[in-house]
């Protein structure tokens, strides 16, 4: 990716981050004003639309790689057959003339409670990958070549996500990298291992502070999980099948 495209990617990511926080704050404010039981922090989960900026970013990457927008599906026709369940909805699908090109999942988490949500997010991502690749093995996608399967995650950078977390070892020792690892570190490890174990073709992991995030500021904790590397892998795959 040349310097010009890298700069464009960075600017589009900033816009997506700003959209995320502005949408989230707007949803919280509206739900609180309406007096709904589902307000406050839970609106980040139930309100939807926060990740639209990132989905638009991935859509633009696919189009720039040479596939028309008509082959990119988001919010509609995003179901894929599974092996352990009938279907699973993905955040973005690329299907060209009956060929399954790519599927991307885009998730996020904000504080203050990270424990249970971390378990839910990791189990969901692993389950989706297992379901998809098993269905692929069993011929669910006809004669499609191996697709690109991407995982993107944005985590709120705050005191709670940076604080070391203890682990319980009543019977056996956990792997050493998890000892006193914060939730930020745990998510970094998780995204990296998803790729190392070939559950996902590529993964990207960024963090953002809510106060500065509304202006588009974000950080990339590890270069191997950067959006630049994710974009390069996606572009290379799309170009190989277009």
C-alpha positions as CSV (number, residue, x, y, z in Angstrom):
1,X,0.0,0.0,0.0
2,X,1.6,3.3,-1.1
3,X,1.8,6.4,1.0
4,X,-1.2,8.0,-0.6
5,X,-3.5,5.0,-0.1
6,X,-2.1,4.6,3.5
7,X,-3.0,8.2,4.2
8,X,-6.5,7.7,2.8
9,X,-7.0,4.6,4.9
10,X,-5.9,6.5,8.0
11,X,-8.3,9.3,7.3
12,X,-11.2,6.9,6.6
13,X,-10.5,5.1,9.9
14,X,-10.6,8.3,11.8
15,X,-14.0,9.1,10.3
16,X,-15.2,5.6,11.2
17,X,-14.0,6.0,14.8
18,X,-15.6,9.4,15.1
19,X,-18.8,8.0,13.7
20,X,-18.8,5.2,16.2
21,X,-18.5,7.5,19.3
22,X,-20.9,10.1,18.0
23,X,-23.5,7.5,17.2
24,X,-23.1,5.8,20.5
25,X,-23.4,9.1,22.5
26,X,-26.5,10.1,20.4
27,X,-28.2,6.7,21.1
28,X,-27.5,7.0,24.8
29,X,-28.9,10.5,24.9
30,X,-32.0,9.6,22.9
31,X,-32.8,6.5,24.9
32,X,-32.3,8.3,28.2
33,X,-34.6,11.1,27.1
34,X,-37.2,8.6,26.1
35,X,-37.0,7.0,29.5
36,X,-36.5,3.5,28.0
37,X,-35.3,0.8,30.3
38,X,-32.6,0.0,27.7
39,X,-30.5,3.1,28.0
40,X,-27.1,4.1,29.1
41,X,-24.1,1.9,28.4
42,X,-26.2,-1.0,27.0
43,X,-27.2,1.2,24.1
44,X,-23.7,0.5,22.7
45,X,-24.8,-3.1,22.3
46,X,-28.4,-2.8,21.3
47,X,-28.5,0.4,19.4
48,X,-26.6,-0.8,16.3
49,X,-25.2,1.5,13.6
50,X,-22.0,2.3,15.5
51,X,-19.9,0.1,13.3
52,X,-21.4,1.5,10.0
53,X,-18.3,3.7,9.4
54,X,-16.0,0.6,9.5
55,X,-18.3,-1.4,7.3
56,X,-18.2,1.5,4.8
57,X,-14.4,1.5,5.1
58,X,-14.2,-2.2,4.2
59,X,-16.7,-1.7,1.4
60,X,-14.4,1.0,-0.1
61,X,-11.4,-1.2,0.1
62,X,-13.2,-4.0,-1.8
63,X,-14.3,-1.5,-4.5
64,X,-10.9,0.0,-4.8
65,X,-9.5,-3.5,-5.3
66,X,-11.6,-3.8,-8.4
67,X,-15.0,-5.3,-7.5
68,X,-18.1,-3.2,-8.2
69,X,-20.3,-2.3,-5.2
70,X,-23.1,-4.5,-6.5
71,X,-21.1,-7.5,-5.2
72,X,-20.8,-6.1,-1.7
73,X,-23.6,-6.9,0.8
74,X,-24.3,-5.2,4.1
75,X,-27.4,-5.1,6.3
76,X,-29.3,-7.2,3.7
77,X,-28.6,-10.5,2.1
78,X,-25.7,-11.1,4.6
79,X,-26.6,-14.6,5.6
80,X,-24.3,-17.5,4.9
81,X,-25.2,-21.2,5.5
82,X,-23.6,-22.9,8.5
83,X,-22.8,-26.4,9.5
84,X,-23.9,-26.4,13.1
85,X,-26.8,-23.9,12.5
86,X,-28.8,-23.1,9.4
87,X,-27.4,-19.6,8.8
88,X,-25.2,-16.9,10.3
89,X,-25.4,-13.2,9.5
90,X,-22.1,-11.4,8.7
91,X,-21.5,-7.7,8.9
92,X,-20.2,-7.6,5.3
93,X,-20.2,-10.2,2.5
94,X,-18.7,-10.2,-0.9
95,X,-20.3,-12.6,-3.4
96,X,-19.6,-12.4,-7.1
97,X,-21.6,-14.4,-9.6
98,X,-22.1,-17.2,-7.1
99,X,-18.6,-17.2,-5.8
100,X,-18.1,-16.5,-2.1
101,X,-15.2,-14.0,-2.0
102,X,-15.1,-12.6,1.5
103,X,-16.9,-12.2,4.9
104,X,-16.0,-9.7,7.6
105,X,-17.1,-9.4,11.2
106,X,-16.8,-6.0,12.9
107,X,-17.2,-5.9,16.7
108,X,-16.5,-3.5,19.6
109,X,-16.6,-3.3,23.3
110,X,-16.8,-0.4,25.8
111,X,-16.5,-0.4,29.6
112,X,-16.9,-0.4,32.4
113,X,-17.7,-4.2,32.5
114,X,-15.3,-6.2,30.4
115,X,-15.3,-9.7,31.9
116,X,-18.5,-11.4,30.7
117,X,-18.5,-9.4,27.5
118,X,-14.9,-10.6,26.7
119,X,-16.0,-14.2,27.1
120,X,-19.1,-13.7,24.9
121,X,-17.1,-11.9,22.1
122,X,-14.4,-14.5,22.0
123,X,-16.8,-17.5,22.0
124,X,-18.9,-15.8,19.3
125,X,-15.9,-15.2,17.0
126,X,-14.5,-18.7,17.4
127,X,-17.9,-20.3,16.9
128,X,-18.6,-18.3,13.8
129,X,-15.2,-19.4,12.3
130,X,-15.7,-23.0,13.1
131,X,-19.2,-23.0,11.6
132,X,-18.1,-21.3,8.4
133,X,-15.0,-23.4,7.7
134,X,-16.9,-26.6,8.5
135,X,-19.7,-25.6,6.1
136,X,-17.0,-24.7,3.5
137,X,-15.4,-28.2,3.9
138,X,-18.8,-29.8,3.3
139,X,-19.4,-27.9,0.1
140,X,-21.9,-25.2,1.3
141,X,-20.4,-22.6,-1.0
142,X,-20.3,-24.7,-4.1
143,X,-17.1,-24.3,-6.1
144,X,-15.9,-21.1,-4.4
145,X,-12.2,-21.0,-3.7
146,X,-11.1,-20.4,-0.2
147,X,-12.6,-17.1,0.9
148,X,-11.2,-14.2,2.9
149,X,-12.6,-14.2,6.4
150,X,-11.8,-11.1,8.4
151,X,-12.2,-10.0,12.0
152,X,-12.1,-6.4,13.1
153,X,-12.3,-5.3,16.8
154,X,-12.3,-1.9,18.5
155,X,-11.9,-1.7,22.2
156,X,-12.5,1.3,24.5
157,X,-9.1,2.4,25.9
158,X,-9.8,3.2,29.5
159,X,-8.6,2.4,33.1
160,X,-10.8,-0.7,33.3
161,X,-9.5,-2.2,30.0
162,X,-5.8,-1.5,30.9
163,X,-5.9,-2.8,34.4
164,X,-4.2,-6.2,35.0
165,X,-6.7,-9.0,35.5
166,X,-6.1,-12.0,37.8
167,X,-6.8,-15.6,36.7
168,X,-8.0,-18.6,38.7
169,X,-6.0,-21.8,38.5
170,X,-7.6,-24.3,40.8
171,X,-6.4,-27.3,38.9
172,X,-4.0,-26.4,36.0
173,X,-1.8,-23.4,35.1
174,X,-3.0,-21.0,32.4
175,X,-0.7,-20.1,29.6
176,X,1.9,-17.6,30.8
177,X,0.9,-14.8,28.4
178,X,-2.5,-14.5,30.3
179,X,-0.9,-13.9,33.7
180,X,-2.0,-10.4,34.8
181,X,-2.9,-9.5,31.3
182,X,-5.3,-6.6,30.9
183,X,-8.5,-7.0,28.8
184,X,-6.7,-4.9,26.2
185,X,-3.8,-7.3,26.1
186,X,-6.3,-10.3,26.1
187,X,-8.0,-8.9,23.0
188,X,-4.7,-8.4,21.3
189,X,-3.7,-12.0,22.0
190,X,-7.1,-13.2,20.9
191,X,-7.0,-11.5,17.6
192,X,-3.5,-12.6,16.9
193,X,-4.3,-16.2,17.8
194,X,-7.3,-16.2,15.5
195,X,-5.0,-15.6,12.6
196,X,-2.2,-17.9,13.8
197,X,-4.7,-20.8,14.1
198,X,-6.1,-19.9,10.7
199,X,-9.6,-19.3,12.0
200,X,-9.6,-15.9,10.2
201,X,-7.5,-14.8,7.2
202,X,-6.7,-11.5,8.8
203,X,-7.6,-9.6,12.0
204,X,-7.3,-5.9,12.9
205,X,-7.4,-4.5,16.5
206,X,-7.6,-0.9,17.4
207,X,-8.3,1.0,20.6
208,X,-9.9,4.4,21.2
209,X,-10.5,6.7,24.2
210,X,-14.1,7.9,24.3
211,X,-13.2,11.6,24.9
212,X,-10.7,11.9,22.0
213,X,-12.3,9.2,19.9
214,X,-15.2,11.5,19.0
215,X,-12.5,13.4,17.1
216,X,-11.4,10.3,15.3
217,X,-8.3,9.4,17.4
218,X,-7.4,5.8,17.8
219,X,-4.3,3.6,18.5
220,X,-3.0,0.3,17.1
221,X,-1.6,-1.7,19.9
222,X,0.3,-4.1,17.6
223,X,1.6,-3.6,14.1
224,X,0.7,-7.2,13.0
225,X,-3.0,-6.3,13.8
226,X,-3.0,-3.0,12.0
227,X,-5.8,-2.0,9.6
228,X,-3.1,-1.4,7.0
229,X,-2.1,-5.1,7.1
230,X,-5.7,-6.1,7.2
231,X,-6.4,-4.0,4.1
232,X,-3.5,-5.3,2.2
233,X,-4.6,-8.9,2.8
234,X,-8.2,-8.1,1.7
235,X,-7.0,-6.2,-1.4
236,X,-4.7,-9.1,-2.4
237,X,-7.5,-11.6,-2.1
238,X,-10.1,-9.5,-4.0
239,X,-7.6,-8.9,-6.8
240,X,-6.9,-12.6,-7.1
241,X,-10.6,-13.4,-7.8
242,X,-12.0,-10.4,-9.5
